Amino acid sequence: MTNASPTVYPYRLRIPGPISVPERVRQANAKPVVNHRGAEMRAILGEIQRLIKPLFGTQAPVLTFGSSGTGVMEASLVNVLAPGEKVLALVHGQFGERYAQIARALGAEVDVIESEWGQVPDPQQVAASLDKAQYRAVVTVHNESSTGAVTDLAGIGALLRDRDTLFLVDSISGLAGMELRQDEWGVDIAVTGSQKALMCPPGLGFASVSDKARKVIDRDDRCSRFYFDMRKALAGVDNNETAFTCPVSLLFGLHEALTMIHEEGLPQVFARHKRLSDALRAGCVALGLPAFGDQAAASRTVVVASVPEPLTGGAIVKHMYENYNTVIAGARNKLSGKVIRIGTMGQISEADILTDLHYLERTLTALGHDVPTPGCGVAAAMASLR
């Protein structure tokens, strides 16, 4: 591929999404386009329903949209809100902030419980807020990829099960890399995107809808909606059809990605993500980059490491790309310069993690950071993997 880096190293995309797309998925994306209303497409959409529901942990229909993840976040809100209704946003990072911003843009009155970044929402605080006001929805992020913290969805969902309030969850960077039990945990609408642990290019958004949420969606007094109208999408899902023209080629790729996930087995996929993220985190700590946030709630799909002064996250990201053609992420928010983020989602292996740490050690050394002992990051990761 063409890139701006003059190194001889192969291009490595190691950010927390979009991620590197496996060859099998790329080949599926390249299949000839078929009639989006024909029997071939209906068969693919039916198979996708069968294969994707276990990833959500639901028996509810999963709706497909040609959209980014942010699009289906908006869809989850525009279908359940009427202007002026109240939303409780549980914010512990950049994408929780985004959920709250979307709700405000739709005319909702938004109350925010903001946790320290790197920590997770406290169900007791949520319970106290629910006792003070009537909310149409509680919104939060399952896996906050800006901070690497995983929300206790079960604890919060239990508070809402016997209330009219709906529970809306962004699992864009969580689904398919860690367990989600939508039905068991009382999540009413869960949304995700194709470009992270689902191992596909960007462009597909998904939303699963509980019976409780569907009763609200079906009302005529909600916000104005057209393309993202879930009533239209729900009307066709049982017939394996989408309301509007679907991204045929992307759906071919998704079908292949889901097939790969089930070939490996969901428990094995989740265990691999945890094993590799633990190893990368251990390697970063050994190199002198402490893990960011509450490690009891650590993500399995992204490792977030603190950057000690006088180093900056941006300098590490720049050096990794310019010298090793390896693309990792910093932060585009109030953590800018303070952390680096490396994706541990999709079709990754031990070799990916060890290569990350090898290049990271060389980068830190070049930037003047005192690495405790040569090879200590790789050694710590290998010890974790044993």
Secondary structure, DSSP 8 states (H G I E B T S, - for coil): ---S---SS--EE-SSSS----HHHHHHHTS----TTSHHHHHHHHHHHHHHHHHHT-SS-EEEEES-HHHHHHHHHHTT--TT-EEEEEESSHHHHHHHHHHHHTT-EEEEEE--TTS---HHHHHHHHTTS--SEEEEESEETTTTEE--HHHHHHHHTTSS-EEEEE-TTTBTTB---HHHHT-SEEEEETTSTT-S-S-EEEEEE-HHHHHHHT-TTS---STT-HHHHHHHHTTT--SS---HHHHHHHHHHHHHHHHH-HHHHHHHHHHHHHHHHHHHHHTT--B-S-GGGB-SSEEEEE--TT--HHHHHHHHHHHH-EE-B--SSTTTTTEEEEE--SS--HHHHHHHHHHHHHHHHHTT---SSTTHHHHHHHHHH-
